[in-house]
Each structure stands twice: as structure tokens, then as C-alpha cells.
């Protein structure tokens, strides 16, 4: 996976209403979803295959990790 994230465009969840402490993702890299801590935008990012990220998001939406 490409680890040069200098051209990434980052977005936060629309559910991020807790003072900005959230994760951000980038959809700038086909097949890969970079994820970073919004409080540390210059810090490291985790890179996930897009299919794995979509599986995780679906599991969260379906409540597979318990109540919020």
C-alpha cells in the first residue's frame, strides 16, 4: 500500500460532535483507506484495504460491537 499521504484529502464523520476528537479517513487512494487521529494530523496513519474498512463500517452500523 502507498504510504505517501501528502496528497490526501481528509474527512471526519458527521457524528463527530465531541469537540473534534475523532478519526479522519481519506478516500484519495483507490483500494486503500488511510485513517488518522484528528488531534494529531501530522502523526501516523493506519492504512486499511478498502474492503476491510467497509466490513468494519458495516459491522459498526449493524451494532456488532455493542451499544454506543
Beta strands, then each sheet from edge to edge (+ up, - down):
strand 1: 10-12
strand 2: 23-26
strand 3: 32-37
strand 4: 45-49
sheet 1: 1+ 2- 3+ 4-
end
